[in-house]
């Protein structure tokens, strides 16, 4: 079999393949024999259909098409092996299939063209002595006080009060009924669907209701009834109310103020596993300090890789891009499911093409960064050491207990993760990175999640066999108990 290669754009190899005449003849005869054994034609037993009858019933075109299809498939695989091509993804037939069928003659050579994706050729003209800047995330002690204050507020006792007006921060018990504004001041508008309630408890802080509603209650006295005008925002979920003016008749029935628990050892024992408030504060301080350090490290990594992208020349094969887009789409679906969103409705067949297209730029960048790290590792002979791999594998296994995992996949992704970490460390040692206070930086602040997500962790990379652990830092300010858990190995 004669195989001619040519280099094509998009990291593809073009192949012109000439199938020998004898091979085409044998393939044609084999297809006829196969049909003769399997065809069921009235008047003939299975396997006993005469050749001429079969040709008349099935038609020459169908037999030629089946022969060409098998020849193309078998020849492509043989050509790739013969030419020792490292193919990735599926083959693409460049010759029109209909033309091949029309031109095919048993016992004559079949010539066709195809292409196949191959690993991209990476050209990195510089990767040492880089000079860049990155945002330095500073630990803010106020974070600890904010978390403690939030927990105080959540555990506050509500004490009924009398003899004063409602104040910001109180919890009010109200009856209300809302109407949309009429065309004129004298005209009463229609009632708002679902805009009525009795004994409704509302905390008098902004953001708890339509803007203006809380402000209207502040200053009221118990048993007072008041007309509170509001305007629904343009972005209001109920389209029929968006941007509409309305008036709520509000009756204040009860005022309660919050009595915060003392910040003491008893409080620490109630909200955490620690015996003293000092221990709890120490834990939170270390936690936020570690997160600040981790974020700074992530910012440095992103700054270095962003600069290396300027020195990279590579043509990415479509196979790699589509694979990465699929991974990102799966991750998006997982996150949406965790939020209780019905992905079948959101990610329907109409939405999927748009979602895939939106994810292409991110997928492309992720692939390029991975290729950069692999290229530096190759040039500098950087490898992950076996003891370190085994240690991390065991650590991950212990996290997931008895859950089934793919040991080979886990070993592979852990090795890749450790290798990437070593390459990043090597780049840092051979580059100049200026740390800039976070408020001054523009590029590195933009995408914290994107930075961390550029290189999936071992748990993410084997997400099909190991459940994701989730981010420990994202929940610190909203779910206090999670702040008291040890950080996961991500």
GIGI-V233347 format. One line per field, one symbol per residue. ss: DSSP state (~ for helix, > for strand, _ for the rest). phi: phi as a letter, one per 20 degrees, with the letter a starting at -180 (. if undefined). psi: psi as a letter, one per 20 degrees, with the letter a starting at -180 (. if undefined). A space follows every 50 residues. Layout:
ss: ???
phi: ???
psi: ???
This chain:
ss: _>>>>>>>___>>>>>>>>_~~~~~~~~~~~~~~~~~~____________ ~~~~~~~~_~~~~~~~~~~~~~~~~~~~~~~~~___>>>>>>>___~~~~ ~~~______>>>>>>>>>____>>_____>>>>>>>_____~~~~~~~~~ ~~~~__>>>>>_________>>>>>>>>>>__________>>>>>>>>>> >>>_________~~~~~_______>>>>>>>_____________>>>>>> >>>>>>>>>_____~~~~~~~_____~~~~~~~~~~~~~~~~~~~~~~~~ ~~~~~~~~~__>>____~~~~~~~~~~~~~~~~~~~~~____~~~~__~~ ~~~~~~~~~~~~~~~~~~~~~~~~~~~~~~_____~~~~~~~~~~~~~~~ ______~~~~~~~~~~~~~~~~~~~~~~~_>>>>>>>__________~~~ ~~~____~~~~___________~~~____~~~~_______
phi: .ecddbedfmlcdecdddeggffffffffffffffffdfddgncffndff gffffffenfffffffffgfffffffffffffeleeecneedfeegffff ffefcgndfddbdbbbfcgfeeddfbbdlfcbcbfeeefdgfffffffff fgffdfeedfccnbefcgnfdddcdbbdcffefcfeeeeffegmecacle eceecfnebggoffgffgnfdfmedbedebcfffefgegfdgmeebcded dedbccdedfffebffffffdbeeecffffgfffgfffffffffffffff gfffffffgfddcbdefggfffffffffffffffffffenefffefeeff eggfffffeggffffffffffffffffffdlecefggfffffgfffgffd leffceffffgffffffffffffgfffffdbdceedggfefdfeegbfff gfefcffgfffdffdcffeneeffdgedcggffeefffed
psi: ppppqqpqrklqpqpopopqghghgggghhgghghhhiqoppiqqpijpq ghgghgghqhggggghggghggghhgghggggilpnqparqpphpphhhg ggipppjqqpprqrqqqrpqopooipjrkqorqqpooqpohhgghgghhg hgghjqqooqqrjrrpqpirpqpqqqpqqqqrhrhipprqqppjkqqqlp pppmqqiiapphgghhhpiqrpjqpqpoqrppqhjphohiipiqqrppop pphqppqpoqqqnahggghhiajqhqhgggggghghghgghgghhgghhg gggghhhhhijppqopqhggghghggghgggggggghhjjpohhhgmrhh hghggghhiggggggggghghgghgggghjlpqpqghhghghghghghhj cjqprohggggghgggghghghgggghhikroopppphhhqghihhnghg ghihoqrhhghkhhipqqhrphhhigihnghhijqqqqn.
